[in-house]
């Protein structure tokens, strides 16, 4: 995965380090200099900041002291608890932090080889669909010889300060990290997909069944290497970082460092007793100020848990910012949880394997409506269908689909100010099984995301077999930007962009003909099929001028429900459209009946009935079995 890591700003770590060692100088990064431009994008500096190398701050600098731990990190003067919380989660995952901090043994200070040190470090982050290698020098901002931003519990440990500097370089400056989204950092550390959970809106505190289901999902994400964060919304500016009576802080991001089911009881009773408690361990990035309710460090509830179980959980009684809570209390006191799941695409894994489709797109503005790709959300009906459109297939009777859209991150600069996100979202429409061209009219909306000025928007949805169109949009029309669309399904979805509005014209069009009409046919359902006691395995085929659409097989039922649509570009509108009903057999399928349709432009909602044939007769039967077929439209090419 990391063989294709791209050097950020074309800075190659190995080449730069060799050059410094050859010249016997310490690296100074010209792209992120030790100046105020790297500190602020606006405003005036506070106390005089001096940029110092670790050897000038302490005597024995180290990348790690006694390994790496979530307890290492402490937030500094910039309001980036969201980033520090993400780092705390990262520190608890060896497989993940070793990817973010590559060659960590080689990058460590070696007292025995002082001449091998060149004052240069590099880190990997996942940005907009690819891993980038960010190079920095080791000059860090200090006041009174103290690091002013993220720092470790140990004065001579610098991994967190250096990772923060590399991340600030990506953002444009340190101040750009003031007030951000934990989900963004979690994704940048993993390449995963973040899923926000609104605990208040979901009503998890008062619904035990929903809460238990959510805990199982959180536990699964954690057990499979994902990262999780929790926070409490601050409604007003006065609420920001306000401490509640329970010890928790509003407008503050907490790292989830453990998720488990705790066995209650002592001795043999604990093994035979089935009672378990859903619990989560969290950490405050400040390294202090903990939860003081049930199951806090000195709470008497811990007497219900055996000493061996407490030791296994790593329960400590100290003000280190880390504490345990029941999941019920988490749902009662926190307002949001962010799950960053690692999407497994390896066929060698024992866990569920996802198929990923990854496409890049852009909202672009153009005076020509047919070329404009910035139409805004569905509120702007006149321009909505001018947005980019992407088609994908669900190939199982029902499948869980994960969809994530991410806009390209914007750097903060002195000239442009802080890089602000656009408000983005997307809608998903169930369309005809054979659609190949762009939508120009509303169809059944299968799902839709929220619209928010976040870097990424995620949706998890269950959808039936069929074809779907995703329309990613900005909330307001006319806004421009690039985006990355990721679609995850159980089997390949053939996701691709719809670029054409209608069938293309060619030199053969004059000879072979060009479509004069486009017709949409919708088979709505059936009832009363006469078959064995186990029911029929029936399906519908819609045919028109050599093109056909086949529905999924409705297995073992005498009352199948169809919802299949076809769209046909007709060169000969006078030719009928045929709808056939079949019973699926192992050796040879059985024909049950058909109807020929002609689109009636004066009656766009014409309803036709298909009578079934008796299996022993070529004549339509008197059985109540019928299929309702609706011709929705037969109009000009660009109307659908």
C-alpha positions as CSV (number, residue, x, y, z in Angstrom):
1,X,0.0,0.0,0.0
2,X,2.8,2.4,0.8
3,X,5.0,1.7,-2.2
4,X,3.0,4.4,-4.0
5,X,3.3,7.1,-1.3
6,X,3.8,10.4,-3.1
7,X,6.3,13.0,-1.8
8,X,4.4,16.1,-0.6
9,X,5.5,19.3,-2.5
10,X,8.0,17.1,-4.4
11,X,10.3,16.9,-1.3
12,X,12.1,13.5,-1.3
13,X,13.1,12.6,2.3
14,X,16.0,10.2,1.4
15,X,17.6,12.6,-1.1
16,X,17.3,15.6,1.3
17,X,18.7,13.7,4.2
18,X,21.7,12.4,2.1
19,X,22.4,15.9,0.9
20,X,22.4,17.2,4.5
21,X,24.7,14.5,5.7
22,X,27.1,15.0,2.8
23,X,27.3,18.8,3.6
24,X,27.3,18.1,7.3
25,X,24.4,20.6,8.0
26,X,21.0,20.2,9.7
27,X,18.0,20.4,7.4
28,X,16.0,23.6,7.2
29,X,12.7,23.3,5.4
30,X,12.2,26.1,2.9
31,X,8.5,25.1,2.4
32,X,7.6,25.4,6.1
33,X,10.1,27.9,7.5
34,X,10.7,28.8,11.1
35,X,8.8,32.1,10.8
36,X,5.4,33.6,11.8
37,X,4.0,32.5,8.4
38,X,4.1,28.9,9.7
39,X,2.4,29.9,12.9
40,X,-0.5,32.1,11.9
41,X,-2.7,32.8,8.9
42,X,-4.1,36.0,10.4
43,X,-3.7,38.1,13.5
44,X,-0.6,39.2,15.3
45,X,1.7,36.9,17.2
46,X,1.5,36.8,21.0
47,X,4.7,36.2,23.1
48,X,7.9,36.0,21.2
49,X,8.2,32.6,19.8
50,X,11.6,31.0,19.3
51,X,12.1,28.0,17.0
52,X,14.4,25.5,18.7
53,X,15.7,22.1,17.8
54,X,15.1,19.3,20.3
55,X,18.8,19.3,21.3
56,X,18.5,22.9,22.3
57,X,15.4,22.1,24.5
58,X,16.8,19.1,26.4
59,X,20.0,17.1,26.7
60,X,18.9,13.7,25.5
61,X,16.1,14.1,22.8
62,X,14.2,11.0,21.8
63,X,11.5,10.2,19.3
64,X,10.0,7.8,21.8
65,X,10.6,7.3,25.5
66,X,9.6,3.9,26.8
67,X,7.6,3.3,23.6
68,X,4.5,5.1,22.5
69,X,1.3,5.6,24.5
70,X,-1.9,7.5,24.5
71,X,-0.7,9.0,27.8
72,X,2.2,10.7,26.0
73,X,0.1,13.5,24.5
74,X,-0.8,16.9,26.0
75,X,-2.6,19.6,24.1
76,X,-0.8,23.0,23.8
77,X,-1.9,26.6,23.2
78,X,-3.7,26.0,19.9
79,X,-7.3,24.6,20.2
80,X,-6.7,21.3,18.5
81,X,-8.0,18.9,21.0
82,X,-9.6,17.1,18.0
83,X,-6.2,16.4,16.6
84,X,-4.6,15.4,19.9
85,X,-7.6,13.1,20.6
86,X,-7.0,11.4,17.2
87,X,-3.3,11.1,18.1
88,X,-4.2,9.4,21.4
89,X,-6.3,6.9,19.5
90,X,-3.5,6.4,17.0
91,X,-1.0,5.7,19.7
92,X,-3.0,2.7,20.9
93,X,-2.7,1.1,17.5
94,X,0.8,-0.1,16.7
95,X,0.0,-1.2,13.2
96,X,-1.4,2.2,12.4
97,X,1.2,4.5,14.0
98,X,4.0,2.6,12.4
99,X,2.5,3.6,9.0
100,X,2.1,7.2,10.0
101,X,5.6,7.3,11.4
102,X,7.6,5.2,8.8
103,X,11.1,4.0,9.4
104,X,10.7,5.0,13.1
105,X,13.7,3.1,14.2
106,X,15.9,4.8,11.6
107,X,14.4,8.2,12.5
108,X,15.2,7.8,16.2
109,X,18.1,9.7,17.7
110,X,21.2,7.5,18.0
111,X,23.6,8.9,20.7
112,X,26.3,6.5,19.4
113,X,26.1,8.0,15.9
114,X,25.6,11.8,16.3
115,X,26.9,12.4,12.8
116,X,24.0,10.3,11.3
117,X,21.5,12.9,12.5
118,X,20.4,15.5,9.9
119,X,17.5,17.3,11.7
120,X,15.0,15.9,9.2
121,X,11.9,13.8,9.7
122,X,9.0,12.5,7.5
123,X,5.5,11.2,8.1
124,X,2.7,9.6,6.1
125,X,-0.8,10.9,5.9
126,X,-3.8,9.9,3.7
127,X,-5.0,12.9,1.8
128,X,-7.7,13.0,-0.8
129,X,-7.3,9.4,-1.9
130,X,-3.6,8.9,-1.7
131,X,-0.8,8.6,0.8
132,X,1.6,11.5,0.9
133,X,5.0,11.7,2.5
134,X,5.5,15.0,4.4
135,X,9.0,16.2,5.2
136,X,9.8,18.6,8.0
137,X,12.8,19.9,9.9
138,X,13.0,19.5,13.7
139,X,12.7,23.2,14.6
140,X,9.8,23.6,17.0
141,X,8.1,26.7,18.3
142,X,8.8,27.5,22.0
143,X,8.3,30.2,24.6
144,X,10.7,30.2,27.6
145,X,12.2,27.0,26.3
146,X,8.9,25.2,26.5
147,X,7.0,23.7,23.6
148,X,3.8,25.8,23.1
149,X,1.9,23.2,21.1
150,X,1.4,19.5,21.5
151,X,4.0,18.0,23.8
152,X,4.7,14.8,25.6
153,X,4.6,13.9,29.3
154,X,8.4,13.3,29.0
155,X,10.3,16.5,28.3
156,X,12.7,14.7,26.0
157,X,10.1,12.8,23.9
158,X,9.2,14.5,20.6
159,X,7.1,12.2,18.4
160,X,3.8,14.0,19.0
161,X,5.3,17.5,18.5
162,X,6.9,16.4,15.2
163,X,3.7,14.6,13.9
164,X,1.8,17.8,14.8
165,X,4.3,20.0,12.9
166,X,4.0,17.8,9.7
167,X,0.2,18.0,10.0
168,X,0.3,21.8,10.4
169,X,2.4,21.9,7.3
170,X,-0.4,20.1,5.4
171,X,-2.9,22.6,6.8
172,X,-0.8,25.6,6.0
173,X,0.2,26.7,9.5
174,X,-0.3,25.8,13.2
175,X,-3.2,28.2,13.6
176,X,-5.2,26.4,10.9
177,X,-5.4,23.5,13.4
178,X,-7.4,25.6,15.8
179,X,-10.9,24.2,15.7
180,X,-11.2,21.2,13.5
181,X,-12.8,17.8,13.1
182,X,-11.6,14.7,14.8
183,X,-13.0,12.6,11.9
184,X,-10.7,14.3,9.5
185,X,-7.6,13.5,11.5
186,X,-8.7,9.9,12.0
187,X,-9.2,9.4,8.2
188,X,-5.8,11.1,7.5
189,X,-4.1,8.6,9.9
190,X,-5.8,5.5,8.4
191,X,-7.2,6.0,5.0
192,X,-10.5,4.7,6.5
193,X,-14.0,6.0,6.4
194,X,-15.4,8.1,9.2
195,X,-19.0,7.6,10.3
196,X,-20.5,10.2,12.7
197,X,-23.2,9.1,15.2
198,X,-25.5,11.7,16.7
199,X,-26.3,10.1,20.1
200,X,-29.0,12.7,21.0
201,X,-30.9,12.6,17.7
202,X,-30.7,8.8,17.7
203,X,-32.2,8.6,21.2
204,X,-29.7,5.9,22.3
205,X,-29.7,6.9,26.0
206,X,-33.4,5.8,26.4
207,X,-33.6,2.9,23.9
208,X,-31.7,-0.1,25.3
209,X,-32.1,-2.2,22.1
210,X,-30.7,0.6,19.9
211,X,-28.0,1.2,22.4
212,X,-26.9,-2.4,22.5
213,X,-26.9,-2.5,18.7
214,X,-24.7,0.6,18.5
215,X,-22.3,-0.8,21.1
216,X,-21.8,-4.0,19.1
217,X,-21.0,-1.8,16.0
218,X,-18.6,0.3,18.1
219,X,-17.0,-2.8,19.5
220,X,-16.6,-4.3,16.0
221,X,-14.9,-1.2,14.7
222,X,-12.5,-1.1,17.7
223,X,-11.7,-4.9,17.6
224,X,-10.9,-4.6,13.9
225,X,-8.4,-1.8,14.4
226,X,-10.5,1.2,13.8
227,X,-10.3,4.5,15.7
228,X,-13.1,6.1,17.7
229,X,-13.7,9.5,19.3
230,X,-16.5,11.1,21.4
231,X,-17.5,14.7,22.1
232,X,-20.1,16.9,23.6
233,X,-21.6,19.6,21.4
234,X,-21.0,23.2,22.5
235,X,-24.1,25.2,21.4
236,X,-22.8,28.6,22.2
237,X,-19.3,30.2,22.4
238,X,-19.7,30.3,26.2
239,X,-20.1,26.5,26.2
240,X,-16.8,25.9,24.5
241,X,-14.5,24.0,26.9
242,X,-17.0,24.6,29.8
243,X,-16.6,21.9,32.5
244,X,-19.8,20.1,33.5
245,X,-20.6,18.9,37.1
246,X,-19.8,15.4,36.0
247,X,-16.2,16.4,35.1
248,X,-16.7,16.2,31.3
249,X,-15.9,19.2,29.1
250,X,-18.2,20.6,26.3
251,X,-16.9,21.3,22.8
252,X,-14.0,19.0,23.5
253,X,-12.9,15.8,21.7
254,X,-12.1,12.6,23.7
255,X,-10.2,9.6,22.4
256,X,-11.7,6.2,22.9
257,X,-8.8,4.0,23.9
258,X,-10.7,0.8,24.8
259,X,-14.1,-0.9,24.2
260,X,-15.0,-4.1,26.0
261,X,-17.6,-6.1,27.9
262,X,-16.6,-6.3,31.6
263,X,-17.4,-9.4,33.6
264,X,-18.9,-8.6,37.0
265,X,-18.3,-10.7,40.1
266,X,-15.4,-12.4,41.9
267,X,-13.7,-15.8,41.7
268,X,-15.5,-18.7,40.1
269,X,-18.8,-16.7,40.4
270,X,-17.5,-14.3,37.7
271,X,-17.1,-17.2,35.3
272,X,-20.5,-18.7,35.9
273,X,-22.3,-15.5,36.2
274,X,-23.5,-14.2,32.8
275,X,-23.7,-10.5,33.8
276,X,-21.5,-8.3,31.7
277,X,-21.3,-4.5,31.4
278,X,-20.7,-2.6,28.2
279,X,-17.9,-0.2,28.9
280,X,-15.6,2.3,27.1
281,X,-12.4,3.9,28.2
282,X,-11.8,7.5,27.1
283,X,-9.0,10.0,27.4
284,X,-9.0,13.8,27.7
285,X,-6.3,15.3,25.5
286,X,-5.4,17.7,28.3
287,X,-4.1,14.8,30.4
288,X,-6.3,15.8,33.3
289,X,-10.0,16.6,34.2
290,X,-11.8,13.3,34.2
291,X,-15.3,11.9,34.5
292,X,-16.3,11.8,38.2
293,X,-19.5,9.7,37.9
294,X,-20.1,5.9,38.3
295,X,-17.0,3.8,37.4
296,X,-14.7,6.8,37.6
297,X,-11.2,6.1,39.1
298,X,-12.1,6.0,42.8
299,X,-15.7,4.9,42.3
300,X,-17.1,2.2,44.6
301,X,-18.5,0.4,41.5
302,X,-15.1,-1.1,40.9
303,X,-15.7,-3.4,43.9
304,X,-18.0,-5.4,41.6
305,X,-15.1,-6.3,39.4
306,X,-12.4,-8.8,40.5
307,X,-8.8,-7.6,40.9
308,X,-7.6,-9.7,38.0
309,X,-10.2,-8.2,35.7
310,X,-9.3,-4.7,36.8
311,X,-5.6,-5.4,36.1
312,X,-6.5,-6.8,32.7
313,X,-8.4,-3.6,32.0
314,X,-5.5,-1.4,33.1
315,X,-7.6,0.5,35.7
316,X,-5.4,3.2,37.4
317,X,-6.2,5.7,40.1
318,X,-4.5,8.9,38.9
319,X,-5.5,12.1,37.3
320,X,-4.0,11.2,33.9
321,X,-7.1,12.2,31.8
322,X,-8.1,8.6,31.2
323,X,-11.3,7.1,32.7
324,X,-13.9,4.4,32.2
325,X,-17.7,4.9,31.6
326,X,-20.5,2.5,30.9
327,X,-21.8,2.8,27.4
328,X,-25.2,3.9,28.8
329,X,-23.5,6.8,30.5
330,X,-21.6,7.6,27.3
331,X,-24.9,7.8,25.4
332,X,-26.4,9.9,28.2
333,X,-23.7,12.5,28.6
334,X,-21.9,12.7,25.2
335,X,-23.7,14.0,22.1
336,X,-21.5,12.5,19.3
337,X,-19.4,9.5,18.5
338,X,-17.1,9.3,15.4
339,X,-16.2,5.8,14.2
340,X,-13.4,5.6,11.7
341,X,-13.6,2.1,10.3
342,X,-10.8,0.5,8.4
343,X,-12.4,-0.8,5.2
344,X,-11.0,-4.3,4.6
345,X,-10.5,-4.9,0.8
346,X,-8.2,-7.9,1.2
347,X,-9.4,-11.2,-0.1
348,X,-7.1,-13.1,2.3
349,X,-8.9,-11.7,5.4
350,X,-11.3,-13.8,7.6
351,X,-13.4,-10.7,8.1
352,X,-15.9,-9.2,5.7
353,X,-14.2,-8.0,2.5
354,X,-15.5,-4.9,0.8
355,X,-15.3,-4.0,-2.9
356,X,-14.2,-0.3,-3.2
357,X,-14.9,2.0,-6.1
358,X,-13.0,5.3,-6.0
359,X,-13.7,8.1,-8.4
360,X,-12.6,11.8,-8.5
361,X,-14.9,14.5,-9.7
362,X,-15.4,18.2,-9.6
363,X,-18.1,20.8,-9.3
364,X,-17.4,23.2,-12.1
365,X,-19.2,26.3,-13.3
366,X,-20.1,26.9,-16.9
367,X,-22.6,29.2,-18.7
368,X,-23.9,26.4,-20.9
369,X,-26.4,24.4,-18.8
370,X,-25.3,21.1,-20.5
371,X,-21.7,21.7,-19.4
372,X,-22.4,23.2,-16.0
373,X,-21.6,20.8,-13.1
374,X,-22.4,23.0,-10.1
375,X,-26.1,22.9,-9.7
376,X,-26.6,22.9,-6.0
377,X,-28.9,20.7,-3.9
378,X,-32.4,19.5,-4.8
379,X,-33.8,22.8,-3.5
380,X,-32.6,24.2,-6.8
381,X,-34.7,22.0,-9.1
382,X,-33.8,24.0,-12.3
383,X,-30.1,23.2,-11.9
384,X,-29.9,20.1,-9.7
385,X,-29.5,17.6,-12.5
386,X,-26.6,19.6,-13.9
387,X,-24.4,18.2,-11.1
388,X,-22.0,15.3,-11.6
389,X,-23.8,11.9,-11.6
390,X,-22.5,8.4,-10.8
391,X,-24.1,5.1,-11.5
392,X,-23.6,1.9,-9.5
393,X,-25.3,-1.6,-9.2
394,X,-26.4,-3.6,-6.2
395,X,-26.1,-7.2,-7.4
396,X,-27.5,-9.0,-4.3
397,X,-31.2,-9.2,-3.2
398,X,-30.2,-6.7,-0.6
399,X,-26.8,-5.2,0.2
400,X,-25.2,-2.8,2.7
401,X,-23.7,0.1,0.8
402,X,-21.2,2.6,2.3
403,X,-20.8,5.9,0.5
404,X,-18.4,8.6,1.4
405,X,-17.8,11.9,-0.4
406,X,-14.7,14.0,0.5
407,X,-13.9,17.5,-0.8
408,X,-10.3,18.4,-1.4
409,X,-8.8,20.0,1.7
410,X,-7.9,23.7,1.4
411,X,-4.7,25.1,2.8
412,X,-4.7,28.2,5.1
413,X,-2.5,31.0,3.9
414,X,-1.9,34.6,4.9
415,X,-3.3,35.8,1.6
416,X,-6.4,33.6,1.4
417,X,-7.1,33.1,5.2
418,X,-8.3,29.8,6.6
419,X,-9.4,27.2,4.1
420,X,-13.2,26.9,4.6
421,X,-15.1,23.8,3.6
422,X,-18.1,23.9,1.3
423,X,-21.5,22.6,2.6
424,X,-21.8,19.3,0.6
425,X,-24.0,16.2,0.5
426,X,-25.5,13.7,-2.0
427,X,-28.8,12.0,-3.0
428,X,-29.2,8.4,-4.2
429,X,-31.9,7.5,-6.8
430,X,-33.2,4.1,-7.8
431,X,-33.2,4.2,-11.6
432,X,-34.0,1.9,-14.5
433,X,-32.0,-1.4,-14.7
434,X,-30.5,-0.4,-18.1
435,X,-29.9,3.3,-17.6
436,X,-26.7,4.4,-19.3
437,X,-27.2,8.2,-19.6
438,X,-27.6,11.1,-17.2
439,X,-30.9,11.7,-15.3
440,X,-32.9,14.9,-16.2
441,X,-36.0,14.2,-14.1
442,X,-36.8,13.1,-10.5
443,X,-37.1,9.4,-9.8
444,X,-37.5,7.4,-6.5
445,X,-35.0,8.8,-4.0
446,X,-33.6,5.7,-2.3
447,X,-31.5,7.6,0.3
448,X,-29.8,10.9,1.0
449,X,-27.0,12.2,3.2
450,X,-27.0,15.3,5.4
451,X,-25.6,18.5,4.1
452,X,-22.8,19.9,6.2
453,X,-19.7,22.1,5.7
454,X,-17.5,19.1,6.7
455,X,-14.6,17.8,4.7
456,X,-16.3,14.5,4.3
457,X,-19.9,13.2,4.4
458,X,-20.7,9.5,5.0
459,X,-23.8,7.4,4.6
460,X,-24.5,3.7,5.4
461,X,-27.6,2.4,3.7
462,X,-29.3,-1.0,2.9
463,X,-30.6,-1.1,-0.7
464,X,-32.3,-3.8,-2.8
465,X,-30.9,-5.2,-6.0
466,X,-30.9,-2.8,-8.9
467,X,-29.2,0.3,-10.4
468,X,-28.7,3.5,-8.6
469,X,-27.5,7.0,-9.4
470,X,-25.5,9.1,-6.9
471,X,-25.7,12.9,-7.3
472,X,-23.0,14.7,-5.2
473,X,-23.7,18.4,-4.8
474,X,-22.8,21.6,-3.0
475,X,-25.7,23.0,-1.0
476,X,-25.7,26.2,-3.0
477,X,-25.4,26.3,-6.9
478,X,-22.3,28.0,-8.4
479,X,-19.8,26.8,-5.8
480,X,-16.8,25.0,-7.3
481,X,-14.4,22.4,-5.9
482,X,-12.9,18.9,-6.3
483,X,-14.3,15.8,-4.5
484,X,-13.5,12.1,-4.0
485,X,-16.3,9.6,-4.1
486,X,-15.9,6.2,-2.5
487,X,-18.5,3.5,-2.8
488,X,-18.2,0.2,-0.8
489,X,-20.3,-2.9,-1.6
490,X,-20.2,-6.6,-1.0
491,X,-19.6,-7.4,-4.7
492,X,-18.2,-5.1,-7.4
493,X,-20.7,-2.3,-8.2
494,X,-19.3,-1.2,-11.6
495,X,-19.5,2.4,-10.3
496,X,-18.8,5.0,-13.0
497,X,-19.6,8.5,-14.0
498,X,-22.5,9.3,-16.3
499,X,-21.1,11.8,-18.8
500,X,-23.5,11.7,-21.7
501,X,-27.0,13.1,-21.8
502,X,-28.3,10.9,-24.7
503,X,-27.0,8.3,-27.1
504,X,-24.0,9.8,-29.1
505,X,-24.4,10.5,-32.8
506,X,-22.0,8.9,-35.2
507,X,-21.5,8.6,-39.0
508,X,-23.7,5.5,-38.8
509,X,-26.7,7.3,-37.3
510,X,-27.9,8.4,-40.8
511,X,-27.8,4.8,-42.0
512,X,-28.9,2.9,-38.9
513,X,-31.2,5.6,-37.5
514,X,-31.1,7.7,-34.4
515,X,-33.5,7.4,-31.5
516,X,-36.7,9.5,-31.9
517,X,-38.3,8.9,-28.5
518,X,-37.3,7.7,-25.0
519,X,-39.8,5.6,-23.1
520,X,-39.7,4.5,-19.5
521,X,-41.6,1.3,-18.5
522,X,-42.4,0.4,-15.0
523,X,-43.6,-3.1,-14.0
524,X,-45.3,-2.6,-10.6
525,X,-46.2,-6.1,-9.3
526,X,-48.1,-9.4,-9.7
527,X,-50.5,-11.5,-7.7
528,X,-52.1,-15.0,-7.7
529,X,-49.6,-17.0,-9.7
530,X,-50.8,-20.6,-10.0
531,X,-48.0,-23.0,-9.3
532,X,-46.9,-25.6,-6.8
533,X,-47.5,-25.2,-3.1
534,X,-44.0,-23.8,-2.8
535,X,-44.8,-21.0,-5.2
536,X,-43.2,-19.9,-8.4
537,X,-39.7,-18.6,-9.1
538,X,-40.9,-15.9,-11.4
539,X,-39.3,-13.0,-13.2
540,X,-40.2,-10.3,-15.7
541,X,-38.5,-9.4,-19.0
542,X,-39.1,-6.0,-20.8
543,X,-38.1,-6.0,-24.4
544,X,-37.8,-3.1,-26.9
545,X,-36.0,-3.0,-30.3
546,X,-33.3,-5.6,-29.3
547,X,-32.8,-4.2,-25.8
548,X,-34.1,-5.9,-22.8
549,X,-34.3,-5.6,-19.0
550,X,-34.7,-8.6,-16.7
551,X,-35.8,-8.4,-13.1
552,X,-34.4,-10.4,-10.3
553,X,-36.1,-13.8,-9.7
554,X,-38.8,-13.7,-7.0
555,X,-38.2,-17.2,-5.4
556,X,-40.8,-19.5,-4.0
557,X,-43.8,-17.2,-4.0
558,X,-47.2,-17.1,-5.6
559,X,-47.6,-13.4,-4.9
560,X,-44.4,-11.8,-6.1
561,X,-43.8,-8.1,-5.9
562,X,-42.0,-6.5,-8.8
563,X,-40.5,-3.1,-9.0
564,X,-38.5,-3.1,-12.2
565,X,-38.0,-0.2,-14.6
566,X,-36.5,0.0,-18.1
567,X,-35.7,3.0,-20.2
568,X,-35.6,2.6,-24.0
569,X,-34.3,4.9,-26.7
570,X,-36.6,4.1,-29.6
571,X,-35.7,4.5,-33.3
572,X,-39.1,3.1,-34.3
573,X,-41.7,4.4,-31.9
574,X,-44.4,2.5,-33.7
575,X,-42.8,-0.8,-32.7
576,X,-44.3,-2.3,-29.5
577,X,-42.7,-2.8,-26.1
578,X,-43.1,-6.4,-24.9
579,X,-43.4,-7.4,-21.2
580,X,-43.0,-11.2,-20.5
581,X,-43.5,-13.2,-17.4
582,X,-41.5,-16.3,-16.8
583,X,-41.1,-19.1,-14.2
584,X,-37.5,-20.0,-13.6
585,X,-36.8,-23.7,-13.9
586,X,-33.5,-25.6,-13.5
587,X,-33.5,-27.0,-17.0
588,X,-35.8,-24.8,-19.0
589,X,-37.7,-21.7,-17.9
590,X,-41.5,-21.7,-18.4
591,X,-43.3,-18.9,-20.3
592,X,-46.3,-17.6,-18.4
593,X,-47.5,-14.7,-20.6
594,X,-46.8,-11.4,-22.2
595,X,-48.3,-8.1,-23.3
596,X,-47.4,-5.7,-26.1
597,X,-47.4,-2.0,-25.3
598,X,-47.4,1.1,-27.4
599,X,-46.5,4.4,-25.8
600,X,-49.4,6.9,-25.9
601,X,-48.0,10.4,-25.8
602,X,-51.4,11.7,-24.9
603,X,-51.7,9.4,-21.9
604,X,-48.3,9.3,-20.2
605,X,-49.7,7.2,-17.3
606,X,-51.3,4.5,-19.4
607,X,-51.9,1.3,-17.3
608,X,-51.8,-2.1,-19.0
609,X,-52.6,-5.5,-17.5
610,X,-50.8,-8.7,-18.4
611,X,-53.0,-11.8,-18.0
612,X,-51.2,-15.0,-17.1
613,X,-51.4,-18.1,-19.3
614,X,-52.4,-21.5,-17.9
615,X,-49.4,-23.8,-18.1
616,X,-51.5,-26.4,-20.0
617,X,-53.0,-23.9,-22.4
618,X,-51.9,-21.2,-24.8
619,X,-54.9,-19.1,-23.9
620,X,-55.0,-16.6,-21.1
621,X,-56.3,-18.1,-17.9
622,X,-59.2,-16.9,-15.8
623,X,-56.9,-16.9,-12.8
624,X,-56.6,-13.6,-10.8
625,X,-52.9,-13.5,-11.6
626,X,-52.0,-10.2,-13.4
627,X,-49.0,-7.9,-13.8
628,X,-49.6,-4.1,-13.7
629,X,-47.4,-2.4,-16.4
630,X,-47.2,1.4,-16.4
631,X,-45.8,3.4,-19.3
632,X,-44.5,6.5,-17.6
633,X,-43.4,8.6,-20.5
634,X,-42.6,8.7,-24.1
635,X,-41.0,12.0,-24.9
636,X,-38.0,13.8,-26.3
637,X,-34.6,12.3,-25.7
638,X,-33.3,14.7,-23.0
639,X,-36.4,14.7,-20.9
640,X,-35.6,11.7,-18.7
